[in-house]
């Protein structure tokens, strides 16, 4: 008969060490995620690696026999090209204009929707609707239904207003030609204001209401509460909205392509890359410009993730 000591020795030999067991359990939990991880690497990282490789090549489709290694020449051309510098400046103006105006409008709408009134749920749903519209469709609406000088809604409204005063010669401006960059900005503001409103509304609903009520009892008015309590509480939400909005607006191509086709000084970085790639067929320089845009977006995204992390830590500490 096998002794008890021998059985215990056999059982100890068959039991894996605690560290090995933990690692095996961790891999068992992560294994179902591996197909999704591999798919994401194939879809996102491999194209970026290919773009990075092409950015160091002298590759123009008009000269197929002259493909070679260019080193950092493409990046030097990106930073020294006048058109590229203009595109960078246009991208900064476009992003700053859209983000700032969207934040201000979103804050105002969020403050209104934070109040209780009949039909508040329906109003919130309608306010979100512009953000759900396909970007190209939104740009087409603004270009044809609103901006068109012959049958657009804006000029129709001017005709109606001037008619109220008995004038038969109302102004009929060509909105896109007269203010091309602002035409793109207003179209994007209309679509991104609901996004900012959602973020800020979530922040407003996380305010400590007992503290606000105590401030009202102490005699603080609405402006003092907003300036001293609501606005500091919303600071991180404002930062998050600005960073996330900047990430997407920097990469915006649809509105510029649809409304102005990059003309009249509205060509931003994505549209300029499109021109270099599909019109000049300079694949190396276009890839270098794309890498620069991706690196800039990663920097902005890093700040956004830090802001999100700080928000989670703040919520967990309450």
Secondary structure by P-SEA (a helix, b strand, c coil): cccaaaaaaaaaaacccaaaaaaaaaaaaaccaaaaaaaaaaaccaaaaaaaaaaacccccccccccccccaaaaaaaaacaaaaaaaaaaaaaaaaaaaaaaaaaaaaaaaacccccaaaaaaaaaaccccccaaaaaaaaacccccccccaaaaaaaaaaaaaccccccccccccccaaaaaaaaaaaaaaaaaaaaaaaaaaacaaaaaaaaaaacccaaaaaaccccccaaaaaaaaaaaaaaaaaacccccccccccccccccaaaaaaaaaccccaaaaaaaaaaaaaaaaaaaaaaaaaaaaaaaaaaaac
